[in-house]
Amino acid sequence: MGLGREEEIEVYKRPQFRAGTKVYANRQVKNDGTMAGRKIGEIVVKKGDVGYVRDIGMYLQRYYIYAVEFIDRGSVVGMRGRELGLFETKDAAP
């Protein structure tokens, strides 16, 4: 009998995105206190913002954290894979 919802341990699989991949935010992200110089609760990424994965790290040895550079915003934000989508252009489709 489980006590709560068990989340999959992401790091047992390959990362969803590689460094250099163009991605978009599929949800709004607020500062949780980890971005220096920004107020807690301030919106740091808006849904639809486009950026590039710069680096991939881990959190609690369970989750991948993608350091995404949002050039238009002039910031790098750590995001979970579930907060991102692969950016595809219409002319890149078969």
N, C-alpha and C positions, 0 to 999 in steps of 0.2 A: 504494500500500500504506500503510495507516494504522498508526500506532504504538500506538494505544489507542482506547478508546471515545470517540468525538467526541460531545459534548453540544451540543444545539441552543442557539443564542444567543437567549434568551428575549426580549430587548428589541427584537427585530425584529417582534414581535407586540404586541398590546395586552395590558395586565396582565389576569390572570385575575379579580382582584377590584378593586373601587373603594373609595375612602375611605367609611367608614360601613357597609360590608357586614358582616353578622354571619357569623362563620366559626367552625369548630371545628378543633382540632388532631387530625390523624389519626395522630399518633405522639408519643411522648414526646420532649422536648427538654431537653438538659443545657446548662449554662453552658459555653461554649467559651473563656471568659476575657474576653468582651466586656461582661459585666454587672457593673458596679461594685458592691461590697458583697456579692457572692455568691461562694461557693467554686467553683473550676473543677471541673466534673463534677457539680455540684449540679443536681438536677432543677428546672427553672424552669417547665415546662409538662408536664402529663400528657395522655395520649391522651384525647380527649373534652372537654377544657376548651373553653369557649366565650368568644369575645371579639369585638372590633370592629376592623376595619382603620382605623387613624388616619391613616396616611401610606404612601406608596409611594416607595421609593428604588431605587437600583441598586448593584450590587456588581460590580466589575471590568468595567463596561460590558457585561456579559453577562446578568446575572440580576436579576430584580426581587426586592427585599426588602420584605416587608410588615411595617410596624410595627403589631403587633396588641396592643391593650389588653385584658388579661384582668382584668376588674373584680374578680372574686372573689379573684384572687391579688394584686391591687394592683400589677400590673407591666405594663410594655410590653416585648414581646419581638420582635426581628427574626426573621422566618421566611420561608422559601422557599414558593412556591406549592404545590409538591409535598407540603409538610407540612400543608397546610390543605384544608378542604372547606367548601363553602357550607352554612350552617346553614339547614335548612328545617324548618318545623313541619308536623305532620300536617294542621292546619286550613288551611294555606296551599296544600295540594295541590288540583289541580282535581278 
